[in-house]
Amino acid sequence: MVLFKKREDIKMTPEQEQIVLGTVLGDGNLSINKKAKYSSARLRCNHGIKQAEYADWKADKMGEMVSFVKTVDNNGWGNKNRVVYTYSTPSLREIYDSVYPSGRKSVDSWVNRLGPLGLAVWYMDDGSVSGSARHIGTQAFSLKENERLKEMLMGWGASVKIRFDKRGKGYYFLEIEKPSTSEFFKVIEPHIIPSMAYKMPRAMDKERPCPVCGAVFSGDVRKVYCSKKCLKMADYERNKDAYKNRARRSREKARQERNA
Ligand SMILES: [Zn+2]
């Protein structure tokens, strides 16, 4: 016997709501179900196959809300996508009304409903690494909406700059300044899944002593010394002979030029 569950009975847990909100602010989309007389909406999220593990994690968390998960071809480009669809439910329709007040996805007071998990999902969706900088792709939103997101992130301890995207007219994205010391990443860290950890700053490392002065410090794992001063000192120690030879050579050269 198959038990059919009434869509109306599918309620979101607070955790599922966070995943939905983070996904909607990120890569996902809500659409209304016309057949159900517009009383419900469904969520669709689409991830590249490299992020299949992440898509499956979302589906797992959304549990009985999920209608299906499948791998699809991406417009004949040879790439595959992992797509998650939920059922159409009234509780998603309620979120739809906040996020799409005029049919277009927009940033409004609803973004203040995002907690640590929702923020982590948004960052896993749209966060990216550019050298030591961390960006969030917000090109879908206006300058005013980016300002609102900036304000929201600042409330979570991030220092944020709105950057102009040179690739398209009127497009913006967010840059989280000094990611290695940003409180924001400490807030979302417990919710970041291992396959997405590469998006995090390399700063969440253990404290270690500086080999030159012994001071205990933390931060970027690639950093061996606590300060520029100690780095220079270590460099000098390592290359002492070369520095001395270079100094001697330049003195000799100066002498020869004088005598010439
Ligand atoms: Zn030091």
py3Dmol code that shows the C-alpha trace and the ligand (Angstrom):
import py3Dmol

protein = """\
ATOM      1  CA  MET A   1       0.000   0.000   0.000  1.00  0.00           C
ATOM      2  CA  VAL A   2       1.300   3.429  -0.904  1.00  0.00           C
ATOM      3  CA  LEU A   3       0.622   6.250   1.462  1.00  0.00           C
ATOM      4  CA  PHE A   4       0.111   9.562  -0.214  1.00  0.00           C
ATOM      5  CA  LYS A   5       0.976  12.508   1.864  1.00  0.00           C
ATOM      6  CA  LYS A   6      -1.101  15.636   1.512  1.00  0.00           C
ATOM      7  CA  ARG A   7       1.159  18.534   0.504  1.00  0.00           C
ATOM      8  CA  GLU A   8      -0.552  20.696   3.087  1.00  0.00           C
ATOM      9  CA  ASP A   9       0.800  18.397   5.730  1.00  0.00           C
ATOM     10  CA  ILE A  10       4.415  18.893   4.731  1.00  0.00           C
ATOM     11  CA  LYS A  11       5.608  21.408   7.276  1.00  0.00           C
ATOM     12  CA  MET A  12       9.101  22.809   7.440  1.00  0.00           C
ATOM     13  CA  THR A  13      11.273  22.408  10.495  1.00  0.00           C
ATOM     14  CA  PRO A  14      13.240  25.539  11.489  1.00  0.00           C
ATOM     15  CA  GLU A  15      16.352  23.844  10.055  1.00  0.00           C
ATOM     16  CA  GLN A  16      14.636  23.188   6.715  1.00  0.00           C
ATOM     17  CA  GLU A  17      13.390  26.760   6.617  1.00  0.00           C
ATOM     18  CA  GLN A  18      16.980  28.004   6.983  1.00  0.00           C
ATOM     19  CA  ILE A  19      18.103  25.788   4.105  1.00  0.00           C
ATOM     20  CA  VAL A  20      15.256  27.084   1.948  1.00  0.00           C
ATOM     21  CA  LEU A  21      15.957  30.752   2.801  1.00  0.00           C
ATOM     22  CA  GLY A  22      19.703  30.388   2.161  1.00  0.00           C
ATOM     23  CA  THR A  23      19.034  28.583  -1.120  1.00  0.00           C
ATOM     24  CA  VAL A  24      16.532  31.182  -2.288  1.00  0.00           C
ATOM     25  CA  LEU A  25      18.992  33.996  -1.572  1.00  0.00           C
ATOM     26  CA  GLY A  26      21.596  31.906  -3.405  1.00  0.00           C
ATOM     27  CA  ASP A  27      21.209  29.730  -6.494  1.00  0.00           C
ATOM     28  CA  GLY A  28      17.707  28.378  -5.959  1.00  0.00           C
ATOM     29  CA  ASN A  29      14.363  29.512  -7.258  1.00  0.00           C
ATOM     30  CA  LEU A  30      10.806  29.333  -6.031  1.00  0.00           C
ATOM     31  CA  SER A  31       7.937  29.082  -8.481  1.00  0.00           C
ATOM     32  CA  ILE A  32       4.239  29.147  -7.853  1.00  0.00           C
ATOM     33  CA  ASN A  33       2.022  26.220  -8.689  1.00  0.00           C
ATOM     34  CA  LYS A  34      -0.735  27.458 -10.976  1.00  0.00           C
ATOM     35  CA  LYS A  35      -2.513  24.122 -10.912  1.00  0.00           C
ATOM     36  CA  ALA A  36      -2.954  24.443  -7.173  1.00  0.00           C
ATOM     37  CA  LYS A  37      -4.662  27.793  -7.696  1.00  0.00           C
ATOM     38  CA  TYR A  38      -1.473  29.599  -6.718  1.00  0.00           C
ATOM     39  CA  SER A  39      -1.783  28.420  -3.144  1.00  0.00           C
ATOM     40  CA  SER A  40       1.573  26.684  -3.113  1.00  0.00           C
ATOM     41  CA  ALA A  41       5.123  27.012  -4.395  1.00  0.00           C
ATOM     42  CA  ARG A  42       8.040  24.701  -5.049  1.00  0.00           C
ATOM     43  CA  LEU A  43      11.781  25.100  -4.692  1.00  0.00           C
ATOM     44  CA  ARG A  44      14.262  24.128  -7.341  1.00  0.00           C
ATOM     45  CA  CYS A  45      18.011  24.126  -6.873  1.00  0.00           C
ATOM     46  CA  ASN A  46      20.507  23.387  -9.531  1.00  0.00           C
ATOM     47  CA  HIS A  47      24.166  22.587  -8.905  1.00  0.00           C
ATOM     48  CA  GLY A  48      27.016  21.630 -11.214  1.00  0.00           C
ATOM     49  CA  ILE A  49      27.941  17.958 -10.996  1.00  0.00           C
ATOM     50  CA  LYS A  50      31.097  18.850  -9.063  1.00  0.00           C
ATOM     51  CA  GLN A  51      28.769  20.012  -6.317  1.00  0.00           C
ATOM     52  CA  ALA A  52      26.567  16.906  -6.431  1.00  0.00           C
ATOM     53  CA  GLU A  53      27.548  16.073  -2.875  1.00  0.00           C
ATOM     54  CA  TYR A  54      26.303  19.472  -1.759  1.00  0.00           C
ATOM     55  CA  ALA A  55      23.033  19.099  -3.711  1.00  0.00           C
ATOM     56  CA  ASP A  56      22.476  15.693  -2.113  1.00  0.00           C
ATOM     57  CA  TRP A  57      23.204  17.123   1.331  1.00  0.00           C
ATOM     58  CA  LYS A  58      20.484  19.748   0.753  1.00  0.00           C
ATOM     59  CA  ALA A  59      18.029  17.089  -0.443  1.00  0.00           C
ATOM     60  CA  ASP A  60      18.797  14.944   2.571  1.00  0.00           C
ATOM     61  CA  LYS A  61      18.203  17.866   4.937  1.00  0.00           C
ATOM     62  CA  MET A  62      14.949  18.832   3.241  1.00  0.00           C
ATOM     63  CA  GLY A  63      13.733  15.273   3.699  1.00  0.00           C
ATOM     64  CA  GLU A  64      10.057  14.706   2.922  1.00  0.00           C
ATOM     65  CA  MET A  65       9.786  18.104   1.242  1.00  0.00           C
ATOM     66  CA  VAL A  66      11.816  16.716  -1.677  1.00  0.00           C
ATOM     67  CA  SER A  67       9.944  15.458  -4.714  1.00  0.00           C
ATOM     68  CA  PHE A  68      12.978  14.276  -6.694  1.00  0.00           C
ATOM     69  CA  VAL A  69      16.720  14.619  -7.175  1.00  0.00           C
ATOM     70  CA  LYS A  70      18.311  13.888 -10.504  1.00  0.00           C
ATOM     71  CA  THR A  71      21.328  14.422 -12.698  1.00  0.00           C
ATOM     72  CA  VAL A  72      20.527  16.208 -15.955  1.00  0.00           C
ATOM     73  CA  ASP A  73      22.468  17.292 -19.031  1.00  0.00           C
ATOM     74  CA  ASN A  74      23.254  20.975 -19.057  1.00  0.00           C
ATOM     75  CA  ASN A  75      22.106  22.346 -22.442  1.00  0.00           C
ATOM     76  CA  GLY A  76      24.304  20.054 -24.471  1.00  0.00           C
ATOM     77  CA  TRP A  77      27.566  21.565 -23.202  1.00  0.00           C
ATOM     78  CA  GLY A  78      28.642  18.199 -21.961  1.00  0.00           C
ATOM     79  CA  ASN A  79      28.294  19.333 -18.359  1.00  0.00           C
ATOM     80  CA  LYS A  80      25.900  17.696 -16.005  1.00  0.00           C
ATOM     81  CA  ASN A  81      23.846  19.276 -13.254  1.00  0.00           C
ATOM     82  CA  ARG A  82      22.365  17.859 -10.111  1.00  0.00           C
ATOM     83  CA  VAL A  83      18.852  19.188  -9.628  1.00  0.00           C
ATOM     84  CA  VAL A  84      16.684  19.062  -6.525  1.00  0.00           C
ATOM     85  CA  TYR A  85      12.942  19.746  -6.694  1.00  0.00           C
ATOM     86  CA  THR A  86      10.666  19.955  -3.685  1.00  0.00           C
ATOM     87  CA  TYR A  87       6.918  19.404  -3.722  1.00  0.00           C
ATOM     88  CA  SER A  88       4.693  22.452  -4.021  1.00  0.00           C
ATOM     89  CA  THR A  89       3.628  23.384  -0.517  1.00  0.00           C
ATOM     90  CA  PRO A  90       1.749  26.251   1.119  1.00  0.00           C
ATOM     91  CA  SER A  91       4.655  27.002   3.483  1.00  0.00           C
ATOM     92  CA  LEU A  92       6.936  27.588   0.494  1.00  0.00           C
ATOM     93  CA  ARG A  93       4.260  29.835  -0.979  1.00  0.00           C
ATOM     94  CA  GLU A  94       4.503  31.972   2.164  1.00  0.00           C
ATOM     95  CA  ILE A  95       8.249  32.383   1.566  1.00  0.00           C
ATOM     96  CA  TYR A  96       7.591  33.063  -2.122  1.00  0.00           C
ATOM     97  CA  ASP A  97       5.390  36.014  -1.174  1.00  0.00           C
ATOM     98  CA  SER A  98       8.194  37.580   0.877  1.00  0.00           C
ATOM     99  CA  VAL A  99      10.940  36.961  -1.659  1.00  0.00           C
ATOM    100  CA  TYR A 100       9.092  37.653  -4.923  1.00  0.00           C
ATOM    101  CA  PRO A 101       6.709  40.497  -3.997  1.00  0.00           C
ATOM    102  CA  SER A 102       6.427  41.618  -7.619  1.00  0.00           C
ATOM    103  CA  GLY A 103       7.397  38.386  -9.356  1.00  0.00           C
ATOM    104  CA  ARG A 104      11.130  39.186  -9.277  1.00  0.00           C
ATOM    105  CA  LYS A 105      13.476  37.780  -6.634  1.00  0.00           C
ATOM    106  CA  SER A 106      14.298  40.682  -4.370  1.00  0.00           C
ATOM    107  CA  VAL A 107      16.150  41.470  -1.181  1.00  0.00           C
ATOM    108  CA  ASP A 108      14.003  42.888   1.561  1.00  0.00           C
ATOM    109  CA  SER A 109      13.487  42.500   5.307  1.00  0.00           C
ATOM    110  CA  TRP A 110      13.062  38.733   4.800  1.00  0.00           C
ATOM    111  CA  VAL A 111      16.862  38.368   4.641  1.00  0.00           C
ATOM    112  CA  ASN A 112      16.938  39.143   8.356  1.00  0.00           C
ATOM    113  CA  ARG A 113      15.315  35.726   8.903  1.00  0.00           C
ATOM    114  CA  LEU A 114      18.549  34.041   7.889  1.00  0.00           C
ATOM    115  CA  GLY A 115      20.421  32.539  10.830  1.00  0.00           C
ATOM    116  CA  PRO A 116      23.852  30.836  10.879  1.00  0.00           C
ATOM    117  CA  LEU A 117      22.645  27.814   8.865  1.00  0.00           C
ATOM    118  CA  GLY A 118      20.846  29.931   6.247  1.00  0.00           C
ATOM    119  CA  LEU A 119      23.912  32.147   5.902  1.00  0.00           C
ATOM    120  CA  ALA A 120      26.140  29.086   5.522  1.00  0.00           C
ATOM    121  CA  VAL A 121      23.896  27.754   2.739  1.00  0.00           C
ATOM    122  CA  TRP A 122      23.904  31.127   0.974  1.00  0.00           C
ATOM    123  CA  TYR A 123      27.706  31.261   1.237  1.00  0.00           C
ATOM    124  CA  MET A 124      28.111  27.656   0.018  1.00  0.00           C
ATOM    125  CA  ASP A 125      25.867  28.564  -2.958  1.00  0.00           C
ATOM    126  CA  ASP A 126      27.362  31.904  -3.952  1.00  0.00           C
ATOM    127  CA  GLY A 127      30.621  32.338  -2.065  1.00  0.00           C
ATOM    128  CA  SER A 128      33.870  32.182  -3.991  1.00  0.00           C
ATOM    129  CA  VAL A 129      37.608  32.339  -3.498  1.00  0.00           C
ATOM    130  CA  SER A 130      39.741  34.950  -5.224  1.00  0.00           C
ATOM    131  CA  GLY A 131      43.272  34.731  -3.860  1.00  0.00           C
ATOM    132  CA  SER A 132      42.999  35.576  -0.199  1.00  0.00           C
ATOM    133  CA  ALA A 133      39.729  37.487  -0.786  1.00  0.00           C
ATOM    134  CA  ARG A 134      36.257  35.982  -0.341  1.00  0.00           C
ATOM    135  CA  HIS A 135      33.435  37.108  -2.598  1.00  0.00           C
ATOM    136  CA  ILE A 136      29.685  36.541  -2.663  1.00  0.00           C
ATOM    137  CA  GLY A 137      28.026  36.635  -6.089  1.00  0.00           C
ATOM    138  CA  THR A 138      25.131  39.070  -5.747  1.00  0.00           C
ATOM    139  CA  GLN A 139      25.006  40.153  -9.399  1.00  0.00           C
ATOM    140  CA  ALA A 140      21.295  39.340  -9.545  1.00  0.00           C
ATOM    141  CA  PHE A 141      20.565  42.191  -7.145  1.00  0.00           C
ATOM    142  CA  SER A 142      20.487  45.970  -7.483  1.00  0.00           C
ATOM    143  CA  LEU A 143      22.905  48.325  -5.757  1.00  0.00           C
ATOM    144  CA  LYS A 144      20.269  49.123  -3.151  1.00  0.00           C
ATOM    145  CA  GLU A 145      19.713  45.425  -2.514  1.00  0.00           C
ATOM    146  CA  ASN A 146      23.461  44.882  -2.238  1.00  0.00           C
ATOM    147  CA  GLU A 147      23.542  47.648   0.374  1.00  0.00           C
ATOM    148  CA  ARG A 148      20.883  45.810   2.335  1.00  0.00           C
ATOM    149  CA  LEU A 149      22.862  42.554   2.147  1.00  0.00           C
ATOM    150  CA  LYS A 150      25.991  44.394   3.211  1.00  0.00           C
ATOM    151  CA  GLU A 151      24.158  45.752   6.235  1.00  0.00           C
ATOM    152  CA  MET A 152      22.822  42.301   7.105  1.00  0.00           C
ATOM    153  CA  LEU A 153      26.303  40.745   6.860  1.00  0.00           C
ATOM    154  CA  MET A 154      27.768  43.513   8.996  1.00  0.00           C
ATOM    155  CA  GLY A 155      25.254  42.520  11.660  1.00  0.00           C
ATOM    156  CA  TRP A 156      26.952  39.098  11.656  1.00  0.00           C
ATOM    157  CA  GLY A 157      30.414  40.546  12.146  1.00  0.00           C
ATOM    158  CA  ALA A 158      31.621  40.821   8.554  1.00  0.00           C
ATOM    159  CA  SER A 159      33.344  43.859   7.131  1.00  0.00           C
ATOM    160  CA  VAL A 160      31.964  44.173   3.596  1.00  0.00           C
ATOM    161  CA  LYS A 161      32.694  46.149   0.478  1.00  0.00           C
ATOM    162  CA  ILE A 162      30.331  46.386  -2.499  1.00  0.00           C
ATOM    163  CA  ARG A 163      32.406  45.783  -5.616  1.00  0.00           C
ATOM    164  CA  PHE A 164      31.547  46.718  -9.168  1.00  0.00           C
ATOM    165  CA  ASP A 165      31.577  43.742 -11.526  1.00  0.00           C
ATOM    166  CA  LYS A 166      33.500  44.846 -14.629  1.00  0.00           C
ATOM    167  CA  ARG A 167      32.057  41.999 -16.694  1.00  0.00           C
ATOM    168  CA  GLY A 168      28.570  43.462 -16.837  1.00  0.00           C
ATOM    169  CA  LYS A 169      26.980  46.872 -16.662  1.00  0.00           C
ATOM    170  CA  GLY A 170      25.266  47.561 -13.367  1.00  0.00           C
ATOM    171  CA  TYR A 171      26.366  44.322 -11.714  1.00  0.00           C
ATOM    172  CA  TYR A 172      27.735  44.179  -8.210  1.00  0.00           C
ATOM    173  CA  PHE A 173      29.152  41.599  -5.862  1.00  0.00           C
ATOM    174  CA  LEU A 174      30.208  41.607  -2.235  1.00  0.00           C
ATOM    175  CA  GLU A 175      33.704  41.282  -0.885  1.00  0.00           C
ATOM    176  CA  ILE A 176      34.241  40.218   2.696  1.00  0.00           C
ATOM    177  CA  GLU A 177      37.239  42.147   3.942  1.00  0.00           C
ATOM    178  CA  LYS A 178      39.939  40.499   6.062  1.00  0.00           C
ATOM    179  CA  PRO A 179      38.197  37.107   5.829  1.00  0.00           C
ATOM    180  CA  SER A 180      40.807  35.454   8.041  1.00  0.00           C
ATOM    181  CA  THR A 181      39.705  37.488  11.039  1.00  0.00           C
ATOM    182  CA  SER A 182      36.027  37.915  10.112  1.00  0.00           C
ATOM    183  CA  GLU A 183      33.537  36.902  12.801  1.00  0.00           C
ATOM    184  CA  PHE A 184      31.104  35.977  10.021  1.00  0.00           C
ATOM    185  CA  PHE A 185      33.101  32.862   9.110  1.00  0.00           C
ATOM    186  CA  LYS A 186      33.146  31.718  12.722  1.00  0.00           C
ATOM    187  CA  VAL A 187      29.337  31.988  12.687  1.00  0.00           C
ATOM    188  CA  ILE A 188      28.863  29.830   9.582  1.00  0.00           C
ATOM    189  CA  GLU A 189      31.778  27.409  10.048  1.00  0.00           C
ATOM    190  CA  PRO A 190      29.841  24.733  12.010  1.00  0.00           C
ATOM    191  CA  HIS A 191      27.438  24.352   9.043  1.00  0.00           C
ATOM    192  CA  ILE A 192      29.937  24.205   6.181  1.00  0.00           C
ATOM    193  CA  ILE A 193      30.104  20.695   4.710  1.00  0.00           C
ATOM    194  CA  PRO A 194      33.576  19.209   3.978  1.00  0.00           C
ATOM    195  CA  SER A 195      33.282  19.417   0.167  1.00  0.00           C
ATOM    196  CA  MET A 196      32.642  23.179   0.462  1.00  0.00           C
ATOM    197  CA  ALA A 197      35.329  23.915   3.039  1.00  0.00           C
ATOM    198  CA  TYR A 198      37.636  25.215   0.291  1.00  0.00           C
ATOM    199  CA  LYS A 199      35.516  28.383   0.221  1.00  0.00           C
ATOM    200  CA  MET A 200      36.399  29.185   3.816  1.00  0.00           C
ATOM    201  CA  PRO A 201      39.328  31.429   4.733  1.00  0.00           C
ATOM    202  CA  ARG A 202      42.546  29.588   5.437  1.00  0.00           C
ATOM    203  CA  ALA A 203      42.645  31.223   8.798  1.00  0.00           C
ATOM    204  CA  MET A 204      40.677  28.873  10.932  1.00  0.00           C
ATOM    205  CA  ASP A 205      43.905  27.256  11.988  1.00  0.00           C
ATOM    206  CA  LYS A 206      45.438  26.403  15.237  1.00  0.00           C
ATOM    207  CA  GLU A 207      47.681  28.757  17.106  1.00  0.00           C
ATOM    208  CA  ARG A 208      51.377  28.129  16.620  1.00  0.00           C
ATOM    209  CA  PRO A 209      54.657  29.666  17.775  1.00  0.00           C
ATOM    210  CA  CYS A 210      56.751  31.890  15.533  1.00  0.00           C
ATOM    211  CA  PRO A 211      60.086  30.139  14.847  1.00  0.00           C
ATOM    212  CA  VAL A 212      61.969  33.438  15.182  1.00  0.00           C
ATOM    213  CA  CYS A 213      60.547  35.215  18.230  1.00  0.00           C
ATOM    214  CA  GLY A 214      58.451  32.457  19.774  1.00  0.00           C
ATOM    215  CA  ALA A 215      55.272  34.575  19.915  1.00  0.00           C
ATOM    216  CA  VAL A 216      52.088  32.483  19.597  1.00  0.00           C
ATOM    217  CA  PHE A 217      49.937  33.502  16.641  1.00  0.00           C
ATOM    218  CA  SER A 218      47.174  32.161  14.334  1.00  0.00           C
ATOM    219  CA  GLY A 219      45.912  32.942  10.839  1.00  0.00           C
ATOM    220  CA  ASP A 220      46.682  31.901   7.274  1.00  0.00           C
ATOM    221  CA  VAL A 221      48.377  28.468   7.381  1.00  0.00           C
ATOM    222  CA  ARG A 222      50.811  29.531   4.676  1.00  0.00           C
ATOM    223  CA  LYS A 223      52.233  32.097   7.064  1.00  0.00           C
ATOM    224  CA  VAL A 224      55.167  30.673   8.997  1.00  0.00           C
ATOM    225  CA  TYR A 225      56.319  33.791  10.853  1.00  0.00           C
ATOM    226  CA  CYS A 226      54.271  36.065  13.090  1.00  0.00           C
ATOM    227  CA  SER A 227      55.238  39.336  11.387  1.00  0.00           C
ATOM    228  CA  LYS A 228      57.043  40.864   8.431  1.00  0.00           C
ATOM    229  CA  LYS A 229      59.898  41.712  10.757  1.00  0.00           C
ATOM    230  CA  CYS A 230      60.361  38.066  11.738  1.00  0.00           C
ATOM    231  CA  LEU A 231      60.033  36.966   8.113  1.00  0.00           C
ATOM    232  CA  LYS A 232      62.843  39.364   7.140  1.00  0.00           C
ATOM    233  CA  MET A 233      64.958  38.222  10.031  1.00  0.00           C
ATOM    234  CA  ALA A 234      64.571  34.556   9.085  1.00  0.00           C
ATOM    235  CA  ASP A 235      65.308  35.410   5.471  1.00  0.00           C
ATOM    236  CA  TYR A 236      68.447  37.235   6.512  1.00  0.00           C
ATOM    237  CA  GLU A 237      69.618  34.339   8.690  1.00  0.00           C
ATOM    238  CA  ARG A 238      69.103  31.907   5.841  1.00  0.00           C
ATOM    239  CA  ASN A 239      70.895  34.053   3.296  1.00  0.00           C
ATOM    240  CA  LYS A 240      73.452  35.723   5.527  1.00  0.00           C
ATOM    241  CA  ASP A 241      76.414  34.641   3.408  1.00  0.00           C
ATOM    242  CA  ALA A 242      74.753  35.744   0.193  1.00  0.00           C
ATOM    243  CA  TYR A 243      73.974  39.162   1.706  1.00  0.00           C
ATOM    244  CA  LYS A 244      77.560  39.532   2.930  1.00  0.00           C
ATOM    245  CA  ASN A 245      78.974  38.489  -0.457  1.00  0.00           C
ATOM    246  CA  ARG A 246      76.688  40.907  -2.230  1.00  0.00           C
ATOM    247  CA  ALA A 247      77.746  43.731   0.081  1.00  0.00           C
ATOM    248  CA  ARG A 248      81.425  42.853  -0.451  1.00  0.00           C
ATOM    249  CA  ARG A 249      80.980  42.732  -4.217  1.00  0.00           C
ATOM    250  CA  SER A 250      79.329  46.131  -4.350  1.00  0.00           C
ATOM    251  CA  ARG A 251      82.103  47.614  -2.179  1.00  0.00           C
ATOM    252  CA  GLU A 252      84.712  46.148  -4.526  1.00  0.00           C
ATOM    253  CA  LYS A 253      82.887  47.418  -7.555  1.00  0.00           C
ATOM    254  CA  ALA A 254      82.740  50.904  -6.050  1.00  0.00           C
ATOM    255  CA  ARG A 255      86.467  50.762  -5.319  1.00  0.00           C
ATOM    256  CA  GLN A 256      87.305  49.672  -8.881  1.00  0.00           C
ATOM    257  CA  GLU A 257      85.181  52.465 -10.302  1.00  0.00           C
ATOM    258  CA  ARG A 258      86.966  54.993  -8.106  1.00  0.00           C
ATOM    259  CA  ASN A 259      90.379  53.680  -9.237  1.00  0.00           C
ATOM    260  CA  ALA A 260      89.488  53.550 -12.898  1.00  0.00           C
TER     261      ALA A 260
END
"""
ligand_1 = """\
1
ZN
Zn 57.900 36.434 15.386
"""
view = py3Dmol.view(width=600, height=400)
view.addModel(protein, "pdb")
view.setStyle({"model": 0}, {"cartoon": {"style": "trace"}})
view.addModel(ligand_1, "xyz")
view.setStyle({"model": 1}, {"stick": {}})
view.zoomTo()
view.show()
